[in-house]
């Protein structure tokens, strides 16, 4: 009986729960508030860009401004998400407080003038920066600061997408490929849930995605071997595309660094290239965040869930626009563009395979993200939180197979290898 109920051990667990809940609550509230302010501002600058199309031609100027800000004030903050991850792996100088305002201003300038970028990088960096400042002010022991940084990642991610469980899993899964870090389980869960609640309390609403499901027909109708085989085929493509996106973005960044030594000029050239791409494809659908558009005929993430909501090459153009934008030095994040790439690619594959377009758009939405970030479990949970649990098996199959076929690299260079994805990877290591 004593072994089944060890009172001192349970009391220690209770104390651990209460202490860490108290420690991460300020981080969660600050991160959720920061995400709310950011999402409000992001919507405002996006609307300005829609209303004033000439802002696109200021993208090179905005690029110089962003590049100059980071060149003069950024220093180590330039590393962004990778700096936070390195500090978690091996604490050093900490995450500077200036990272939060810098990435906020840089991202808003990028979106105001039409750069193709996302929002998770901004939210995660604000959360990590606020967590680091809080830890220094409260003189938190160095061994506990890494947990607070993970809580900042979870709160930022969970609040900016409205997916608190995904935020918690992402913070634990993203650090090491193939290995979860459960020592921060309670702090990241509390931080992500409270961060999301805080963001919602400020009146922020997230996009609602829908995959059709006929309740009267029953789930069995939508689960069969033929459909599962099509999901597997699509997942392989999702994984390959996610690997290509990561490697192309890194390659673009290396080339800009190599041929343009002065950092503020890199996004200037990147902005000119984006303008050129707009005229090459004769559409502005691939600018900005890409979730919605005032043009009912535009290709967006939401339109990809409908029968005629994407062209066969929408995914490729968004991939190229984003690689040029982020590789040249503009700020934002990769995840929402990955949603766009995945949803439009899933749309195309759904048509090609004779499968439900909305289901395959949803699978691509999460699976390309899973492959690019090496976080299949978090992305499976994201599918459940965003689309509901009816297709959980398909979500898991798509995310885990995309993860397997995405190689051992990803969009985060600070992500460390843990468990090889297969025996070939193990031999290479």
LOFIRO-534001 format. One record per atom (N, C-alpha, C, CB): residue in one letter; y, x, z. Coordinates in steps of 0.02 Angstrom, whole numbers, plus 50000, padded with zeros to 5 digits. Glycine has a CB too. Layout:
<rs>
AYXZ...
</rs>
This chain:
<rs>
X499405004250000X500005000050000X500635004350000X500004995350061X500615009850039X501195014250043X501355017349975X501075019750095X500805018649936X500925021649871X501225016549823X500275024449842X501035009949832X501295004849789X502025003249805X500884998549794X502195003749868X502885002149888X503155007849931X502914995249927X503455012649898X503725018449933X504465017149945X503615025049892X504635014650005X505305012450021X505835017850009X505345010150092X505745024050034X506265029150022X506395030349948X506065035650055X505855030249908X505945031249836X506335025649804X505275031949803X506175019349823X506535013749794X507255013549816X506185007149813X507385015449878X508075015749902X508465021149864X508095017149977X508135026649849X508465031949810X508625029449740X508015038249806X508165025549710X508295022749644X508885017849646X507665019149617X508905013749699X509455009049706X510125012649713X509335004449766X510115018049752X510725021949761X510945025049695X510625027449815X510455027749658X510605030649592X510925025449546X509955033449560X510645019349546X510905013949504X511625012249523X510465007749510X511755011549588X512425009549611X512935015049599X512405007849685X512735021349613X513205026849604X513405027649531X512895033449630X512905027549486X513065028549416X513425022549386X512445030049378X513275016649411X513655010749387X514385011549405X513365004249417X514515013649467X515205014749488X515555020249449X515225016449561X515175025549431X515475031149395X515655029349323X515005037049396X515215025449290X515335024149219X515765018049205X514675023349184X515875013749254X516285007849242X516975009549215X516345003849305X517345014349244X517995016049216X517945018549144X518335021349258X517445022549129X517345025049061X517225019149013X516755030049058X516815014549035X516655008748993X517265004448979X516105004549025X517645003049031X518244998849023X518765002348979X518554997149092X518865008748990X519345012448949X519115012748877X519425019548976X518475014048865X518215014548797X518245007748762X517495017148797X518055002448798X518084995748768X518794993748750X517784990648815X519264995548794X519974994048781X520224998048721X520404995448843X520035004448718X520225008648662X519945005948597X519995015848673X519315003748597X519015000848537X519374994448516X518264999448548X519564990348565X519914984148548X520584985648515X520024979948612X520954990348544X521594992248514X521504995148444X521954997148558X520994999248437X520855002248372X520664997048320X520305007548378X520214992448337X520004987348289X520574982748270X519424983248318X521014981148318X521604977148302X522054980848253X522004975348366X522184987248267X522614991148223X522284992248155X522764997948255X521624993148153X521274994148090X521334987948046X520534995748103X521264982148076X521344976048037X522064975348010X521174969848080X522544977448052X523254976948031X523394981547972X523714978648089X523174987847975X523324992547920X522934990647858X523164999747941X522334987847866X521944985647808X522294979947773X521234983447829X522574975347811X522944969747780X523564972347744X523144964547833X523904977147774X524484980147741X524294983247674X524804985547786X523724986647672X523504989647609X523334984347558X522884994147621X523024978847580X522874973447533X523524970447504X522474968047569X524034969747546X524654966647525X525104971247484X525044964247586X525024977747493X525454982647459X525004987747424X525944986147510X524814986247364X524354990547328X524614997547315X524174987347263X525284998347314X525575004847301X525435009947356X526315004147293X525195007647414X525035012347468X524485017147448X524815008447531X524065015147400X523535019747376X523835026347352X523135016447320X524415026047321X524705032047291X525005036647345X525245030147241X525025034247407X525235038547463X524645041847497X525635034447514X524035040647471X523445043547503X523485051147506X522825041447465X523695054747453X523755062047460X524265064047513X523955065047393X524815060347519X525315061747571X525015060647640X525945057347562X524645055147647X524315053747711X523805059347726X523955046847710X523485061847674X523005067247683X523335073547710X522655068847618X523915075247683X524285081147708X524475080047781X524915082447666X524685073947798X524875072447867X524285073147914X525175065447872X523715070347894X523115070847936X522905078147943X522535066547907X522885081647887X522685088647888X523145092947930X522655091347819X523795091647925X524285095447964X524215094148039X524995093947941X524135087848057X524045086048128X523455089848158X523935078548136X522895089948123X522315093348150X522385100948145X521685091148113X522735103348094X522835110548087X523255113248144X523155112148020X523765109448165X524235111748216X523985109948286X524915108648204X523755103848295X523585101448362X522835100748375X523915094948374X522435100548323X521735098748331X521305104148363X521445097148266X521325110148334X520895115648356X520175113148363X521145118548424X519875113548423X519165111748430X519045104248419X518915113748498X519575100148425X519485092948414X519305091348342X520125089248432X519425096048296X519245095148226X518495093748217X519445101248186X518085096448262X517355095548257X517135088448269X517005100148306X517545084248301X517405077148309X516775075648348X517355074048243X516355071348319X515735069348352X515295075348369X515345064448309X515305080348326X514875086248338X515085089948400X514905090848277X515735090148415X515965093448477X515685089848538X516735093748480X515715083148538X515455079248594X514705080648603X515575071748584X514335080748548X513625081948553X513475089048577X513295080848485X513865093948556X513765100848579X513905101348654X514215105648541X514415097748678X514575097848749X514025094648791X515235094248762X513675089848762X513115086748797X512525091548799X512905080048763X512405094848743X511855099748740X511975105648787X511755102248669X512585108248785X512745114248823X513485114048843X512595120748782X513625111448903X514325110748925X514705117348920X514345108148996X515305116748893X515735122648886X516445121048908X515735125148814X516905121048859X517605119948875X517785112648884X518035122848823X517315108048871X517465101048877X517745098148813X517935099848935X517815091548811X518105088048754X518845086948769X517735081248740X519295089248727X520015088748742X520255081548740X520415092848693X520735080048784X521015073348786X521385071548723X521475072648844X521655076448687X522025075048626X521585072448569X522395081248602X520915073048577X520475070648525X520575063248513X519745072048543X520675059248565X520735052048558X521345050048516X520775048748626X521955052148534X522525050148492X522505053048421X523165052148525X522245059248415X522215062248349X521755058448302X521975069448354X521165056748325X520695053248281X520935046048268X519985053148311X521275043048316X521545036348306X522075036348251X521855033548371X522555040848256X523085041248206X522805043248138X523635046348228X522355048248138X522055050548075X521665045148040X521605056448088X521285041148078X520895035848047X521335030248020X520395032948098X521855028348057X522295023048035X522675025047972X522785021148090X522895031347968X523225033747907X522735033647848X523495040847918X522125035647861X521615035647808X521515028647780X520955038447834X521445023747824X521315016947802X521945013547774X521055012747860X522525015247799X523145012347774X523225013747699X523745015047813X523035019647678X523135021647608X522495021247566X523405028647606X521955018747594X521365017247554X520795022147555X521575016547487X520795027047600X520235031547604X519595027747623X520365037047655X519035029647594X518395026347608X518085029547669X517915026847547X518155026347726X517905029047789X517705023247834X518435033547825X517415024947891X517175019847937X517575019748001X516445020947952X517235017748054X517575016848118X517185019448177X517725009548129X516535020648169X516135022748227X516345029648252X515395022748211X516525034148205X516735040748226X517345040548271X516885045048165X517805036148254X518405035348295X518245032648363X518905030748260X517845027448367X517665024348431X517275029248475X517265018048420X516795032748445X516395037548483X516815043248509X515815040148440X517265045848467X517685051348488X518185049248542X518055054248429X518455043148536X518895040748588X518505039848654X519225034048568X517905037048649X517505036148709X517315042748741X516875032348693X517115047748701X516935054248727X517535057848757X516635058548674X518115057348724X518715060648748X518945057548815X519275060148697X518945050948818X519145047648880X518655049248937X519185040048870X518015049548921X517515051248972X517625058348998X516805050648944X517795062948954X517905069848974X518525070549018X517965074348913X519055067148999X519675067349040X519545064349108X520255063449005X519195058749110X519025055549173X518605060149218X518635048949160X518125063549188X517705068149226X518115073849256X517145070949182X518595076449218X519005081949244X519465079449300X519425085049188X519765073649290X520235071049341X519875069449406X520585064749315X519265066949401X518875065149460X518445070849485X518435059149445X518495076649452X518125082649472X517375081249477X518385085249538X517115077949426X516405076649422X516035083149411X516245071549365X515475084149445X515095090249439X514895091349366X514465090049484X514895097649343X514735099149273X514065096349250X514735106649262X513565096349294X512915093749273X512915086249261X512385095449326X513425082749287X513475075549277X513935073749219X513705072249340X514325078549195X514805077049142X514455075249077X515265082849131X513885078349064X513535076749002X513315069449000X512915081348994X513125066749060X512925059749063X513535055249050X512615058149131X514115057249076X514715053249064X514905053448990X515295055849106X514805059248957X514935059548886X514475054948847X514865066848861X513845054748866X513375050148834X513585042848846X512655051248861X513845041548906X514095034748920X514695033148876X514285034148995X515125038148864X515695037048820X515475035548749X516145043148820X514965039148724X514685037648658X514425030548655X514125042748640X514035028648706X513735022048707X514255016548710X513265021348768X514765017448752X515285012348759X515695011748695X515745014048817X515845017448664X516225017248602X515845013948546X516425024148582X515225015948537X514805013248483X514655005848495X514155017148477X514445004148556X514254997248570X514844992448563X513984996748640X515444994748583X516024990248581X516314989448512X516554992748628X516294994748471X516604994348405X516194990048357X516705001348375X515544989448368X515114985348325X514884978948358X514514989348303X515004978148423X514754972248458X514014972248466X514954966048421X513724978348475X512994979048482X512844983448543X512684982248417X512874980648603X512814984748664X512134988048673X512954980448723X511594984648656X510944987848664X510854993548613X510374982648655X511104992548553X511084997848503X511495003848526X511344995248436X512075002548555X512505007948579X512145012248630X513135005248609X511785009048677X511415012748728X510865016948697X511125008048780X510475013948652X509935017648620X510205023348576X509505012948578X510745022048540X511035027048496X511255033248536X511645024048458X511565032148593X511805037748634X511225042148658X512195035248693X510645039248669X510065043148692X509675046148634X509605038748733X509685042848576X509245044848521X509575049848474X509035038848482X510245049748469X510585053648418X510615061048432X511275051048408X510515063048494X510625070048513X510085074748488X510665070648588X509465072548490X508895076748471X508445072748424X508495079248533X508295075448366X507875071948317X507175071048345X507855075748250X506955064748349X506265063348370X506155063248445X505815068348340X506685063548484X506585063748557X507145059948592X506545071148583X506965055448636X507455051548674X507615055048739X507205044448687X508245054348761X508465057348825X508555051748876X509125061448815X508025050448914X508025044648959X508365045949026X507315042548972X508575052149039X508885053449104X509545049749112X509005060949112X509845047649056X510485044049059X510395036549044X510975047049009X509785034049052X509635027249032X510095022049064X508915025549050X510155022249131X510565017349166X511305018049149X510465017949242X511585024149152X512305024849137X512485022549066X512505031949145X512085024349016X512275022348948X512195014848938X511855026248897X511705011848969X511625004548962X512215000848994X510965002248994X512385002849055X512954999749089X513595000749049X513045002649160X513705006849026X514315008348989X514365004448924X514355015848974X513815003948888X513835000448824X513944992948833X513195001648786X513604990048882X513684982848894X514384981248918X513164980348946X514634985048966X515304983748993X515834985348940X515434987949057X515734990548901X516214992148848X516264986448798X516014998548813X515694983648778X515694978048731X516024971948762X514974976348710X515874970448825X516184964748858X516944965648863X515894963748928X517154971748877X517874973148881X518214972048815X517994980248905X517914974648761X518194973748695X518244966348677X517774977448642X517724962548692X517734955348678X518254951748720X517044952348691X518354954148782X518844950948826X519554951548799X518804953948896X519674956548758X520334957448727X520414952948665X520434964748707X519914948848651X519964944148595X519754946848528X520664941848590X519384952348529X519144955348466X518504951948444X519034962948475X518474950048381X517874946948352X517584951348298X518044939848324X516934951748295X516594955848246X516334951548188X516014959748279X516224954848131X515944951348073X515264948448090X515894956148012X515124942648063X514484939248074X514074939648010X514594931848096X513474942448015X513034943147957X512454938147964X512754950447952X512224935747908X511714930547911X511164931947860X512024923647899X510544931747884X509964931847840X509634925047845X509464937547860X509544921647789X509284914847790X508584914547819X509274912047720X508474909547860X507804908647889X507684901247898X507724912347957X507164898747866X506994891647869X506564890347930X506634889347804X506864887947983X506494886848045X505914882048036X506964884148099X506004876947994X505474871947986X504864874847950X505734865947949X504974880047909X504414882947872X503984887447915X504674886847812X504274890047968X503894894548012X503924901747989X503184892348016X503854906348037X503924913448021X503364915847976X503924917448086X502784912647977X502214915147938X502374915247863X501604910847951X502794910547841X502964910347771X503324916647749X503404904247757X503684919747794X504094925547777X503754932147793X504764925147811X503144931847817X502784937947833X502124938047795X502664938647909X502104942247743X501484942747705X501434949847679X501464937647647X500834951547657X500704958447636X501124960547577X499984959147619X501224956047528X501614957847469X502334959547487X501594952147418X502634955447531X503314956747552X503364963247592X503594950947593X502864964447635X502864970547674X502824976747628X502284970547723X502424976347576X502364981947528X503034983147494X501824980447475X503394977947478X504054978747447X504544981847497X504324971947423X504494980047560X504924983147611X504784990647616X504804979747679X504154992447613X503974999547617X504275003447558X503205000447617X504205000647497X504495003947439X505245004647445X504315000047375X505574999347466X506304999647474X506495004647528X506574992647491X506115004947582X506275009547636X506245016847614X505805008347694X505775018447570X505735025247544X506385026947507X505125026147497X506625022247466X507255023347430X507835023947479X507385017547380X507845019647530X508385020047581X508395026947613X508285014547635X507815029647629X507785036147661X508035041647615X507085037647682X507835041447552X508055046547505X508805046347493X507685045747438X509075040347489X509805039547478X510185041847540X509975032247462X509935040447599X510275042747660X510295050347663X509935039847723X509745053547644X509735060847642X510235063547591X509025063447627X510265060347533X510725062547481X511445061847505X510615058547417X511605056247539X512285055347564X512475060947613X512345048447599X512035062347660X512185067547710X512285074347676X511615067947762X511835076047631X511885082647600X512485083147553X511245084147562X512645077647517X513225077747473X513865078447513X513245071447430X513925074747568X514535075147609X514625082147637X514505070047666X514085085247662X514135092047687X514315096947631X513465094247720X514035095947572X514175100347515X514895099747493X513705098747456X515155093647491X515865092647472X516315096247522X516035085147469X516155095547586X516565098847637X516545106447629X516315096947707X515955109247615X515905116547605X516325118847545X515165118547596X516315115047491X516685117047432X517435116547443X516485112647373X517655111347478X518375110847494X518585116647538X518525104147529X518175118447586X518335124047631X518345130647593X517835124347689X517895131347547X517835137547509X518425138547461X517195137647469X518615133347425X519115134147372X519835132547394X518935129847314X519915129247452X520585127547476X520645130147548X520725119847473X520855136347557X520885139347624X521355135747672X521085146547619X521905133147647X522395129947691X522185122747704X523115130247661X521985121247765X521665114847781X522065108647762X521525114547854X522735108247773X523095102147756X523085100447681X523805102847778X522945105347638X522925103947566X522255100847544X523055110247527X521745101447587X521085098747567X521105091147559X520555100647618X521345087347609X521375080047599X521895078047547X521525076647664X522395082247533X522865080747479X522475080347413X523425086147474X522065085447400X521655085447339X521145079847342X521295092247330X520845078647400X520375073147407X520685066447392X520085073147477X521315065547414X521665059247400X521785058347325X522325059147436X521955063747290X522045063347218X521395061547183X522325070047190X520845064447207X520185062947178X520005055547189X519645067447208X520155052947247X519995045847261X520405041347214X520145044047335X521035042947204X521445039047158X521145039347088X522175041547157X520925045347067X520605046047002X519975041846997X520435053346989X519575041647051X518975037547051X519135030147043X518565038747114X519665027947075X519865020947070X519985019046997X520495019547111X520325023446962X520465021946891X519845022946848X521035026246866X519395027346868X518785028446830X518325022346832X518415034546856X518295019046890X517845013246896X518215006646889X517495013346964X518895007046884X519315001146872X519234995746925X519154998146804X519164997846987X519134993147043X519314996647108X518424989947049X519584992747155X519744995347221X519244993047274X520444993147241X518674990647251X518174987947298X517904993247345X517604984947259X517944999647327X517615004847366X518105008647411X517275009747320X518705005847418X519195008747464X519115005747534X519905007547438X519345009347584X519385006547651X518725005247685X519775000347649X518735000347730X518154999047772X517604995347735X518364995047833X517794990747689X517304987547645X516914981747674X516844992447622X517104979247732X516724973647761X516894967147726X516874972947837X517544965847716X517774959847682X518314961747632X518034954547733X518544956847594X519084957947546X519444951347533X518804960947479X520104951547519X520454945347502X520264942747433X521204946347506X519954947147392X519734945147326X519024942247330X519744951147277X518944935847317X518274932747324X517754935747277X518314925347312X517964939147224X517484942147178X517334949447192X517734941447109X517614952147246X517524959247261X516834960547291X518064961647309X516614966647283X515984968747315X516154971147385X515624974347275X515824968247435X515924970047505X515244970147540X516424965147541X515254972047603X514634971747641X514394964447646X514724974647712X514854959947661X514654952847668X514424950047601X515244948747695X514734951847546X514534949047482X513844951447461X515044950947428X513634957347486X512974959947468X512404955447491X512874966847497X512544950947539X512034946347564X511984940047521X512194944447636X512374939647469X512354933847424X512064935947356X513054930747415X511864931047316X511484932447255X511844936947206X511314925947222X512494935947195X512854939947145X513374944347175X513164935447094X513264946647235X513794949947273X513844957447266X513714948547342X513474960547218X513524967747209X513304969447138X513094971647261X513564975047112X513354977447046X512784982547056X513954980747008X512424984147003X511864988947011X512074995747038X511524989846947X512704997647028X512915004347049X513435004147105X513195008146991X513514998647138X514004998147194X513845003247248X514004991147223X513215003947265X513015008647318X513205015747300X512255008147331X513125017647237X513275024447216X514025025847219X513015025747146X514425021147197X515145022247197X515415022647269X515505016747159X515165018447313X515385018847383X515175025547413X515105013047425X514575027847396X514335034247421X514795039847398X513605035547397X514995039847334X515415045147307X516115044847336X515445044647230X516415038847339X517075038047369X517085040747440X517295030647368X516565039247479X516535041247549X516435048647557X515985037447586X515995051547516X515875058747520X516505062747505X515315060847471X516895060547456X517515063947439X518035062947495X517795061247372X518085056847521X518575055447573X518435059547636X518565048047591X517835059147662X517675062547725X517575070047714X517055059547757X517285071947659X517165079047645X517805082947637X516745079847585X518345079647614X518975083047604X519395083447668X519365079647550X519195079847720X519555080647783X519895074447810X520055085747776X519835068747777X520095062547806X519675060647866X520115056847753X519935056247908X519595054447970X519345047247968X520065055348030X518865045848010X518555039348015X517845040148038X518585035547948X517385037448001X516685038148019X516265036947958X516495033348076X515625038447963X515165037547908X514775031047912X514695043247905X514735028047970X514235022747981X514395016347941X514195021048054X515015013947944X515165007847906X515085008847831X515865005447921X515305014547802X515135015747732X514385015947720X515435022247709X513995018547768X513265018347761X513015011147761X512935022347818X513325006847800X513144999747798X513254996947728X513554995747851X513834998647699X514004996247632X513504998847581X514724998447613X513375005447583X512905008547537X512215005247543X512855016147550X511985004447605X511325001647617X511274994347597X511145002347689X511784990347613X511764983247597X511774982047522X512344979547630X512204985747486X512234984847413X511614987647379X512864988247385X511344993247405X510724995847377X510144990947391X510565002847408X510124988147451X509614983147466X509674977047422X509664981047539X510294975147407X510414969547361X510094970847294X511174968247353X510204976947267X509934978847202X509164978947205X510204985647180X508894981947257X508164982447263X507844975647273X507974987147320X508184971247309X507924964547318X507844960947251X508384960547363X508354961547209X508304958447142X507744961747102X508974959147104X507714968447103X507224972047063X506504970547084X507344979547068X506394969547149X505724968447174X505544961047181X505654971747241X506004956647163X505874949547170X505814947447242X505244947847133X506214950447286X506194949047358X506844945647379X506084955647398X506854942747439X507464939447463X508044944447467X507354936347533X508584942947430X509144947647426X509484948547493X509654945147375X509574943147530X509914943847595X509504947947644X510064936947624X508844947047643X508414950947688X508454958347670X507684948547683X508424959947606X508424966947586X509114970147594X508194967647513X509644966147589X510304968747604X510344970647678X510854963547587X510064966347721X510044967847792X509614973947808X509784961947831X509054974547774X508624980447785X508974986847764X507964979647746X509314986647706X509684992547684X510254994247731X509944991547615X510584989147756X511134989847804X510944994347862X511354982947830X510354993047891X510154996947950X509745003047933X509754992547997X509355002847878X508885008247863X509235014447836X508355005847814X509735013647794X510105019447769X510465022947827X510625017447714X510735019047872X511035021647933X510515025347975X511355016047974X509915022447981X509385025648020X509195032447991X508765021148022X509145032847925X508955039047894X509495044347900X508795037947822X510125042347892X510675047247894X510815049847964X511295044047866X510655045948015X510795048048084X510165049748123X511175042648120X509575048848093X508945050148127X508875046048191X508875057548143X509065039648188X509025035248246X508675028748228X509735033848275X508025028948213X507675022848190X507615017448243X506995024648166X507525019448306X507445014348358X508105010648370X507205017648423X508655014348373X509305011148383X509465006548325X509865016548390X509295008648264X509455004448206X509004998248202X509385008548142X508384998848225X507964992848229X508274987748277X507254994648253X508524990348334X508864985948382X509494982948352X509024989648446X509854986948312X510454984348280X510284978448234X510814989848240X509734979048198X509524973448156X509404967148197X508884975248118X509094967948255X508964962148298X509614959248324X508504964148357X510074963648346X510694961148375X511154957948323X511064966848409X511154960548261X511604957948210X511304952048172X511784963348162X510654952248158X510344947348114X509854942648148X509994950948059X509674944048211X509184939948245X508494943148243X509164933048215X508044940448282X507384943548290X506844941148243X507164942448358X506994936748195X506474933948152X506124939248110X506774928648107X506494944348091X506214949348045X506144956148078X506654949947983X506004956048143X505974962348181X505464967248151X505794960848253X504894964848130X504374969348102X504644972748040X503724965348085X504974968947997X505254971947936X505814976847953X505524966447889X506224975248002X506744979948024X506434986548045X507164976948082X505914986148086X505604992248112X505274996348055X505074990548165X504924992848011X504604996447956X505124999947912X504174991547913X505654996347896X506174999247853X506505005247886X506694993947835X506685004647950X507045010047984X506605016147995X507305007548051X505985015148015X505555020848029X505335024447966X504955018648070X505215020747912X505025024047850X505625027647819X504725018947801X506215024547823X506815027847798X506935034347837X507425023247804X506835034047902X506905040047945X506415045447923X506775038148019X505795043547908X505285048347887X505475051747822X504615044947881X505765048047775X505905050647708X506615053547701X505815045247657X506985053947756X507675056347752X507735063847765X508105052547801X507185067347772X507225074547785X507405076047857X507725077647738X507515082447870X507655084547938X508395085847952X507265090747954X508815084347903X509535084947913X509825078047924X509875088447853X510475077747936X510815071347946X511565072347942X510625068248014X511935067147955X512665067647950X512965071548007X512965060747946X512595072348064X512855076048121X512545082948124X512735072148187X512935088048112X512665094848112X512465097248181X513165099648082X512745094248234X512585096248303X511945093048328X513165094648349X511655088548289X511025085448309X510475090648307X510855079348262X510105091348361X509605096548366X508915094148347X509595099348437X508505098448318X507815096448302X507405095948364X507495101548253X506995090848368X506555089948425X505835089948403X506725083448462X505595084048384X504915083248360X504935082648284X504565076948392X504575087048247X504565086448174X504325079648151X504125091948143X504595077348095X504405070748070X503695070448042X504895068548017X503445076248021X502775076447994X502515083647998X502765073847920X501895084647977X501585091247982X501925096347937X500855090847965X502205093947881X502565098447836X503185101147869X502755094947771X503545096647905X504125098747942X503955103447998X504495092847969X503375102248030X503165106648085X503005113548059X502565103648121X502685114048001X502515120547972X503145124347952X502065119747912X503645120547925X504265123747904X504645126647962X504695118947867X504605123148019X504955125448078X504595131448109X505015119848129
</rs>
